[in-house]
Amino acid sequence: MELALEGKVALVAAASQGIGYGVARALAAEGVNISIMSRDERKVQDAARRLREETAADVLAYAGNVRSADAISAWVDQTHERFGGIDLLFSNSGGPPPGAFQALTDDQVWRDAFELLVLSAVRMTRRVIPLMRARGGGSILYLTSSSIREPIPDLALSNVVRSATAALHKTLADECAKDGIRVNQLIPGRIETERVRELDEVHAERLGISVDEMKRRSSAETPLGRYGTTDEIGRAAVFLLSDAASYITGATLVVDGGRLRSVH
């Protein structure tokens, strides 16, 4: 399969670890020039070093918070100056705090979740569309959550706020098609990441069981019987971002080992 990614330029947000790092690594292995952002200077520089060692890719690392419009603008500007353009965007962020609705009493918690999950995607997208248009097109991929299909216990913030990003991707797929820019959505299942480990700890404490038992039960609910890897979801992201998916826009790809049972 011809991916036609060699020499393209990708922005990958929240890429110092977890799914973001897996996507950056998969893209870098295909010859993509990579620009990664994460809040922690040490972690993002270490991630860039590992990407260079593992793939020999040209990697730019930027330390910034996706909640900040100024940080996003600076990241995009530095990437454009370094590589001369932007072709691909993987919009990603950390997850909001867990908790049931009644436990989330501070309005600031809701505003912060909106900044983290929705406005970060809006701001990244707003900045890259003109640059992609100048290159004759591009590809944008949003990482959301299975919570947009089936609410997850103790994740009220994610259940509610991520749905806005899902709606954004459908809106932009229509608006950006005329510019040759495709916009898709990726839904992960239980992927072996630090975030999922934290959520397993929360659920285990609520149920009064060990984290290992929580993982065993969660794996048993997945038809493939295990958690996924960041390499597996990275490969799925590469496909949607690549020219191999040139007639796919406004679509949702679920990478969850069959865990979601809903029809749509």
Summary of the structure (lengths in Angstrom):
residues: 264
radius of gyration: 17.8
end to end distance: 27.6
largest distance: 55.0
contacts: 914
relative contact order: 0.15
helix: 53%
strand: 16%
